[in-house]
Amino acid sequence: MAELTFTKLNPESHLLLDQPLLRLPVELSRKNFKLAAVHVEHDKKHLLGALKVTANDSLSGKKTPSETLGSLDSMINRMKNLKRKMEGFHEEEKTTHRQARQRLEHLHSLYQVPSLVDAKYDEWSRIRLNRLLADYLLRNGYSESARALAKEKGIEDLVDLDVFVQCHKVEESLRRGSIQECLAWCSENRELTRKTNNSLEFELRLQQFIELRRQGLLPEAQQHARKFISSTADQRNLEVQRAAGLLAYSPGTRAEPYRSMYSKSRWDFLANLFLKTHHELFSLPARPLLHLALSAGLSALKTPSCHSIYASSSSNASSTTTTVCPICSTELNELARNLRHVQHNKSSVEQDPIVLPNGRVYGRGRLLEMSAKVGLEEGRVKDPTTSEIFDISQIRKVFIS
């Protein structure tokens, strides 16, 4: 029964890491719907107004029949353009629905796996690992490698390729000192970011103002500030005041905060702010999923003794133990050093436990047997981890409470 409980699969705990897998298609669908609604509302308002004016001018004789037909043709062309836009939104919606369906099927297949030792679980876990690797590659700018991996493993619909490719292009443009791509992204997603009171667009406009001031274009800088910066004084009074102060300080100033505002490091700040805004908008975790999974796995396996001051058998030739702990291995020991170890609800204790003077606990029978095997005289015991030798009268019995 204990073995059955240990190998039983709990799908709910496995899916905690996979929440972004379903959240992103939902956010993309919401964004697609809002953008389509904005285009429809904008063209509807324009067409109804144009139609009313054309009808009144035609009835009053202000326009000739040919002019009226020209106005109608213009409205028909505008409606055709709207139709093409709606077809594009429809194709994006179909793609999003297909991805959501594939992801639901992938997650649902986990509920069909009876236990952790089932071959289907190995297959599902390998797909997840490939997803995490592709996510890591995309976040670090290796788009082509991620695309090749997803194509080879057949998981294109389970990986957010297009979203991260677009994100990386905007990020790189900011690090190169270009604002236009990010401003276009802000304009496209303004309806979604407006409710969050995000500062990204303001910081971009401020950077434009800084660059105009750096080039000595004071009239243009003042005009830009009146148009894009002064209007936000109610929400960002301090930032607006600092921007105004730039007019009195040249790019070579040592006075703060103006020296920092002129610094080229602001481009990295803008790139990081864009990444934060982008990930929050689409409900993506700030850290790669591979890091989250690795941290959770290392913490689950880590115990207080994994980073003990006493060396394990892997580095101590005099130790008589053979560790199989993955955290104590050379590859993972340093990775897990700064992670917390979990509090286990269940633990296993050897029969007839005793404690040595150095505080280490072992089973009495196993300790005596190992001490005899290494050739110690009767009445003496050896700590298998630290190789310390103690008199048997120094050991004390342990009572579990």
C-alpha angles and dihedrals in degrees: 000000000000091000091049091052092048095052097041112116120235105198094187094063091047093053095055088088094047100060093108088056090073100027096064097058089049092051091046091051091049091049092047092050094049093048091049090049091051092052093047093048093047095049092041091056092048096046096047091050093046092047093051093049092047093049093049093046091048094050093046092048095242090126130047119232090256091052090049091051089049091054091049091049089052090052092047091052090050090052090049090053089050090051091053090050091049090050089053091050089048092054091049089050092051090051091050092049091050091051092047091050092050091048093049090051090049092052093042091055088066089066089059092060110095100197146001092255094057116113090231090063091056089052093048092047092051090053089051091050090052089050092051092048092050090048090051092049092049093050090052095049100257093128098154093049090049091048092049091049093048092048094047093049095040095238101121092126091050094055126069096227102152094043094054094040090057091044092052092049092055092044093051092047090056092049088052090054099256121132104177097084092051093045089053089051090050091050091050093049100034093114090056098044098042095080093052094057089229118186098210098101092045091052090050092052089047090053090052088053091049092052092050089050091047089056091049094245096142099164091050091045092052092048091049091049093052091050103043111012111035092057090066095054092111093059100031106027096152094050091048091051091051090049089053089051090060089072088067097044125067123221091259095060122129094202117113139262088018094059089057092046090055091046119113088227088079088080090063089047090053092047091051091046090052091051091050092049093045095050093046091049093054096035093246121153115251092230126056113269089234089063092049093049093046093048092049092048095047092048091049091054098039120103130183090257094057091085098031120150087241114086119240125231090269090071104019115073093191093058115105096203129093112212121211094179109127092209090059091055120107093245099053105026096086093041091057097041097098096038124099120243118236126248106245117213092203129043137174122228127191119246117272095007120206133184125227123218089260090060098252118136126217139159110270096227095047093047094051091046093051092046090053091049092057091052103255118159119252113279094033128097132192126215103235092210105043097023090229115150122219137179113255089237089066096062120094132204118249123221117201113224 
